[in-house]
Amino acid sequence: MSDVPQDILKEMLSRLPVKPLLRFRCISKQWKAIIDSPEFIRLHIAQSLETRSHHSVILRHSYLHSADFDSLNRTNRAIFEELNHPLKTPDYKTEILGSCNGLLCLMNTEEDIILWNPSTRRYRKLPLTETELPREGIYGFGYDCVSDDYKVVRIVQFYGVSSDTFDTKVKIYSLRSNSWKRIQDFPYYLCYRRVYGMLANGALHWLVTRNPESYTAFMIAAFDLATEEYRLVPQPVDSDKNFHMNVEVLGGCLCVLCNYYLDHVDIWVMKDYGVKESWTKLISIRQCDVSSGHFEVVRPIAYSKCGKRVLLEQDCKLLAWYDLEKKTTKRAMTRFSFDPWNLYFELDMCFESLVQLGSHFDLGKVDKKGQKPNREPKRSQAKAKQRARKRAT
């Protein structure tokens, strides 16, 4: 294929999954240079997003599991297989702090946080940073397109001297510099302690109030990853006590969920970011519209490849497709590689990419005894050994 113009070659290669692309790097120095170039990596990401190809549904239960989204879209069946990753250990449940451009930000403890590319098996362990009390932070992960950098944000909030005041400390990690830095304090009070930042339009979003005593005056706060500044985003409806509000992302667009408990859920999408008038009510689901007969919570996960259906997560235990034209739901069939009894999960989307990181996590490598190496973090290994010694005594 030496006679093929390079632009056409890049366009052809950009449509392929990551696995063959990694093999094709061995064909010649020219192909390796093309596939490893930042320009091609960005082209491959854009192609995957535009065509909704090479996507996976990531499920977090006790461990992480993955199902092929193309197969779910085509057959209405999702087969979840367990994912091996560098932080996998029986001692902790791995949290997904965010997903962006084929990278997952994973955490076991405040000391064990990594960026991991499931397609290339490469990962980068974040350096330790001084941990303020309370130790539990609220995180967000995303891409700064201005500086071509991936960033992790950590917010810690404290109650102030009175019940209606609070203090905040914010740090941000840069993959490019591989370091943390302190930035200006977050000026709003975060409504939910275990909700990670929703990435849309180069910013992370949380539901906030002015102070801890404001139970219904919810607002949407954004943190711009490029300017590292905070701002408020207009919302579709004013919050009140009649519904529970939350922030999500669907197809790269900011979403607001208005849950009228045990009655119906409205899902709004901001089609033109930052423009209040662009909010559109995409979905309104009533209790009688779902096959199970009732629900408490639904979350939008992804559009189908044709864009006419939306994959929904129902009550953290079911998957269903919502038909935007017929306004009906159909439950998706699921199969798990674990015992689904007492099933409770959270879902994220991830797609294949060539974004480069540092260390290689080789699942196929074996030692001289024919065993796979133990990839648990050293701290987790030490704790496991301590527990084993206690049981022995």
Disulfide bonds with the S-S distance in Angstrom:
none
